């Protein structure tokens, strides 16, 4: 069964494109956050293994993403 609003189209802006939904606007931030988590995990592994060149490389990559803006545990 189709939803009652399935025939509606998205609004269009003056540029001819549909405006980004709030979920789409936050996607870049979420993906960046996921990448940051992956880098932080890799950093923890490198620190545990004592791989100093890899630690330095990962810290540079984390800084390039803007670092971790969250407080620990949040």
Buried (B, 14 or more C-beta within 10 A) or exposed (E): EEEEEEEEEEEEEEEEEEEEEEEEEEEEEEEEBEEBEEBEEBBEEBBEEEEEEBBEBBBEBBEEEEEBEEEEEE
